[in-house]
Amino acid sequence: MSSTTLVTNIGTLVTNDPTQNTGPLGLLHNAAVLIDGPRIAWVGSATAAPPADTAHDAQGRAAIPGFVDSHSHLVFAGDRTQEFNARMSGRAYSAGGIRTTVAATRAATDEALEANVTRYLREALRQGTTTFETKSGYGLTTHDEARALRIASRHTEEVTYLGAHIVSPDYADDPAAYVELVTGEMLDACAPHARWIDVFCEKGAFDGDQARAILTAGKAKGLHPRIHANQLSYGPGVQLAAELDAASADHCTHLTDADVDALANSRTVATLLPGAEFSTRAAWPDARRLLDAGATVALSTDCNPGSSFTSSMPFCIALAVRDMGMTPDEAIWSATAGGAQALRRTDIGRIAPGTRADLVLLDAPSHVHLAYRPGVPLVSEVWQRGVRTTGHAG
């Protein structure tokens, strides 16, 4: 029998539950949450809370669902400090820097890669991330892509095969042969360890026809598509995402009106990654334009060693509010429920009976403080699958 815990005296609770009839965030005041094992059993007013085996006093703090980071690249070795330093001194970002990480990752042991993943996951958990997606993409051989996915799958069910990150340096003179590898032998080896397939559809990586072939081959193997789309330039990625019913189109920095319409009229989530724009001094995605058109927007870290070396969802929320036209409420929703939609999940990103017991207590009276007090370690406690851990401020 699982024991029950009542988290009570919550000052403001973001539920993201539309049945609360208190707006998109389903905001409750003086609230309580009953946790039964790994699930939420009850949500409501603290004055009407049912009995529980134990009680936990939130001391008037704000609570939100655990963050859902739906785009990361955590299976890698080395870092790219020198590249970042040079870029901040005036050199432009291009896709080619990925090759540096590919060389380091191929040379690393399984143990070193596993230790890296564990380190960054702990770092993210301390900052409130309770669900994350992560990708391969720094091996670019059948062996190295498959081992990256095996390592990732020990830590999350949201694993993405990204053999098509860039054309492998080994195939620089024959991209068509690399696409054949990614859609053939490599896919066969990787599909058993992944849920998703992804492709970097961009100049310097894969064009629209190559991306369609890669994602279509993945779908035939039971992997669902997501896509790096329209990051560095206008291109076919977003339209392809809508056409193939991709769960998400990620980056979405350079969009035509037709691209925005395609996202607004499809199930594909526009996943915005402000850490990448921050770290490359690039133009910000226009979240306001997407939201006003009716598109579903998610926020994610894009944690990777080249273009967005942050695991902090609170940091991305602050950037989205300050520089991408989002309100604090919209940014919180996108970092939780939006991320869940980008993973086609209904059991996370919300606090409601039956959902996973992923809960973050903030050392603040309101969720708005995540944008209002940028850079401050406000996460005081994290509950993941009903198990309490401690954040920075705890």
WOLIN-V207500 format. One record per backbone hydrogen bond with DSSP energy under -1.0 kcal/mol. CO is the residue of the C=O (numbers start at 1). NH is the residue of the N-H. E is the energy in kcal/mol with one decimal. If there is no record, write none. Layout:
<<CO,NH,E> <CO,NH,E>>
This chain:
<<3,37,-1.5> <4,54,-1.6> <5,35,-3.3> <6,56,-3.3> <7,33,-2.5> <8,58,-3.2> <9,60,-2.8> <10,31,-2.3> <11,30,-2.0> <12,63,-2.5> <13,28,-2.2> <15,351,-2.6> <17,20,-1.9> <18,21,-1.6> <23,26,-1.8> <25,15,-1.7> <25,16,-2.9> <28,13,-3.2> <30,46,-2.9> <31,10,-2.4> <32,44,-2.0> <33,7,-3.0> <34,41,-3.4> <34,42,-1.2> <35,5,-2.6> <36,39,-1.7> <38,357,-2.9> <39,36,-2.8> <40,354,-3.2> <42,34,-2.8> <44,32,-2.5> <45,48,-1.7> <46,49,-1.1> <54,6,-2.6> <56,8,-2.5> <58,61,-1.8> <61,11,-1.7> <62,362,-3.0> <63,14,-2.8> <64,360,-2.9> <67,130,-1.9> <67,131,-1.6> <68,70,-1.0> <69,133,-2.5> <71,302,-2.0> <72,135,-1.1> <74,76,-1.3> <80,84,-2.4> <81,85,-2.8> <82,86,-2.5> <83,87,-2.6> <84,88,-2.6> <86,91,-1.7> <87,90,-1.9> <95,98,-1.6> <96,99,-1.8> <97,100,-1.3> <98,102,-2.1> <99,103,-2.1> <100,104,-1.7> <101,105,-2.7> <102,106,-2.5> <103,107,-1.4> <109,113,-2.1> <110,114,-2.8> <111,115,-2.3> <112,116,-1.8> <113,117,-2.4> <114,118,-2.5> <115,119,-2.3> <116,120,-2.4> <117,121,-2.2> <118,122,-2.3> <119,123,-2.1> <120,124,-2.3> <121,125,-2.8> <122,126,-2.2> <124,129,-2.2> <125,128,-2.1> <128,67,-2.6> <131,69,-2.8> <134,160,-2.3> <141,145,-2.7> <142,146,-2.0> <143,147,-2.2> <144,148,-1.7> <145,149,-1.9> <146,150,-2.1> <147,151,-2.3> <148,152,-2.5> <149,153,-2.5> <151,154,-1.1> <152,155,-2.2> <152,156,-1.4> <157,159,-1.4> <158,134,-2.0> <159,195,-2.7> <159,196,-2.2> <160,136,-2.0> <161,198,-2.3> <164,200,-2.5> <168,171,-2.3> <169,172,-1.2> <171,174,-2.1> <174,178,-1.4> <175,179,-2.4> <176,180,-1.9> <177,181,-1.9> <178,182,-2.8> <179,183,-2.0> <181,186,-1.9> <184,188,-2.5> <185,189,-1.8> <186,190,-1.9> <187,191,-2.8> <190,193,-2.1> <191,194,-1.4> <195,224,-2.0> <196,161,-2.7> <197,226,-2.0> <199,201,-1.1> <199,228,-2.4> <200,202,-1.1> <200,206,-1.5> <202,205,-2.5> <207,211,-2.8> <208,212,-2.4> <209,213,-2.1> <210,214,-2.3> <211,215,-2.7> <212,216,-2.5> <213,217,-2.0> <214,218,-2.0> <215,219,-2.4> <216,220,-1.9> <218,223,-2.6> <219,222,-1.8> <224,197,-2.2> <225,247,-2.6> <227,250,-3.2> <228,201,-2.0> <229,252,-2.2> <230,253,-1.5> <230,254,-2.3> <236,240,-2.4> <237,241,-2.4> <238,242,-2.2> <239,243,-2.3> <240,244,-2.3> <241,246,-3.0> <247,269,-2.3> <248,227,-1.6> <249,271,-2.1> <250,229,-2.5> <256,260,-2.2> <257,261,-2.4> <258,262,-2.2> <259,263,-2.1> <260,264,-2.5> <261,265,-1.7> <263,266,-1.3> <269,249,-2.7> <270,298,-2.3> <271,251,-2.9> <272,300,-1.8> <273,276,-1.7> <274,278,-2.5> <275,279,-2.3> <276,280,-1.0> <277,282,-1.6> <285,287,-1.3> <286,290,-1.5> <287,291,-2.9> <288,292,-2.7> <289,293,-1.2> <290,295,-2.4> <291,294,-1.2> <296,270,-2.9> <298,272,-3.1> <303,73,-3.0> <308,304,-1.6> <308,310,-1.9> <312,316,-1.6> <313,317,-2.4> <314,318,-2.2> <315,319,-2.2> <316,320,-2.5> <317,321,-2.1> <318,322,-2.4> <319,323,-3.2> <320,324,-1.3> <320,326,-1.7> <324,288,-1.2> <327,331,-2.4> <328,332,-2.3> <329,333,-2.3> <330,334,-2.6> <331,335,-1.8> <333,336,-1.1> <333,338,-3.0> <334,299,-1.7> <335,68,-2.4> <336,340,-1.9> <337,341,-2.2> <338,342,-2.0> <340,345,-2.7> <341,344,-1.4> <347,356,-3.2> <352,355,-2.3> <355,40,-2.8> <356,358,-2.3> <357,386,-2.7> <358,66,-1.4> <359,383,-3.4> <360,64,-2.2> <361,380,-2.6> <361,381,-1.5> <362,364,-2.2> <364,62,-2.5> <366,369,-1.4> <367,370,-1.9> <368,371,-1.7> <368,372,-2.4> <369,373,-2.7> <373,376,-1.6> <376,378,-1.9> <378,363,-3.6> <379,393,-2.0> <380,391,-1.5> <381,361,-2.5> <382,389,-3.8> <383,359,-2.1> <384,387,-1.9> <387,384,-2.8> <389,382,-1.7> <391,394,-1.0>>
